[in-house]
């Protein structure tokens, strides 16, 4: 019906949600406000082969996050599992059953 996200949209969303998860966990661990955390994702497509060519994940932090914590949070969020997987690609095998 065209209302469900495409596999590519889910792929980009998985990175954004992973970054958000790590960012929120950082805020919790440092007793900082979590409400107001917004994570957005943008992606560009590439051709030959068809692929996601680039992704930009932008974090808007809640008010009151000290400057020294902002860079640390970015470092933590930039090393979420999905980001690590993209920067250190796994071996991928597509095969037929049987």
C-alpha positions as CSV (number, residue, x, y, z in Angstrom):
1,X,0.0,0.0,0.0
2,X,3.0,2.3,0.1
3,X,2.7,3.1,3.8
4,X,5.4,0.8,5.1
5,X,9.0,1.9,5.2
6,X,11.2,0.5,2.4
7,X,14.1,-1.8,3.3
8,X,16.5,1.1,2.6
9,X,14.5,3.4,4.9
10,X,14.7,0.8,7.7
11,X,18.4,0.5,7.1
12,X,18.9,4.2,7.7
13,X,16.5,4.2,10.6
14,X,18.5,1.4,12.2
15,X,21.5,3.6,12.4
16,X,19.5,6.6,13.7
17,X,17.8,4.4,16.4
18,X,21.2,2.9,17.4
19,X,22.7,6.4,17.8
20,X,19.7,7.5,19.7
21,X,19.8,4.5,22.0
22,X,23.5,5.1,22.9
23,X,22.9,8.9,23.3
24,X,20.0,8.3,25.6
25,X,21.9,5.8,27.7
26,X,24.8,8.3,28.0
27,X,22.4,11.0,29.2
28,X,20.9,8.5,31.8
29,X,24.3,7.4,33.1
30,X,25.3,11.0,33.6
31,X,22.0,12.1,35.2
32,X,21.3,14.5,32.4
33,X,17.9,15.3,30.9
34,X,16.7,13.0,28.2
35,X,13.6,14.8,27.1
36,X,14.3,17.0,24.1
37,X,16.8,14.5,22.6
38,X,16.0,14.4,18.9
39,X,17.9,12.3,16.3
40,X,17.3,12.8,12.6
41,X,18.7,10.9,9.6
42,X,19.3,11.9,6.0
43,X,20.7,9.6,3.3
44,X,21.7,10.0,-0.3
45,X,21.5,7.2,-2.8
46,X,24.2,6.0,-5.1
47,X,24.0,4.1,-8.4
48,X,26.0,1.4,-10.0
49,X,25.6,-0.4,-7.7
50,X,22.4,0.8,-6.2
51,X,23.2,1.7,-2.6
52,X,23.0,4.2,0.2
53,X,26.0,6.4,-0.7
54,X,26.0,8.5,2.5
55,X,24.1,9.0,5.7
56,X,24.1,12.0,8.1
57,X,22.8,11.5,11.6
58,X,22.1,14.7,13.5
59,X,21.6,14.9,17.3
60,X,19.8,17.8,18.9
61,X,20.6,17.5,22.6
62,X,18.4,18.6,25.5
63,X,19.0,21.9,27.1
64,X,21.5,21.9,29.9
65,X,24.0,19.3,28.5
66,X,27.4,20.8,29.5
67,X,29.9,21.4,26.7
68,X,32.4,18.8,28.1
69,X,29.7,16.2,28.0
70,X,28.5,17.0,24.5
71,X,31.7,15.8,22.8
72,X,31.9,12.7,25.0
73,X,28.2,11.9,24.1
74,X,29.0,12.3,20.4
75,X,32.0,10.0,20.8
76,X,29.8,7.3,22.5
77,X,26.9,7.7,20.1
78,X,29.3,7.5,17.1
79,X,30.4,4.1,18.2
80,X,27.0,2.3,18.5
81,X,26.9,-1.2,17.2
82,X,25.2,-0.3,13.9
83,X,27.8,2.4,13.2
84,X,30.6,0.1,14.1
85,X,29.2,-2.5,11.7
86,X,29.0,0.0,8.9
87,X,32.6,1.2,9.4
88,X,33.9,-2.4,9.8
89,X,31.7,-4.2,7.3
90,X,30.8,-7.8,8.0
91,X,31.1,-10.6,5.6
92,X,27.8,-11.0,3.9
93,X,26.6,-14.2,2.2
94,X,23.3,-14.4,0.3
95,X,22.4,-18.0,-0.5
96,X,19.7,-20.3,-1.6
97,X,18.2,-22.8,0.9
98,X,18.6,-26.5,0.3
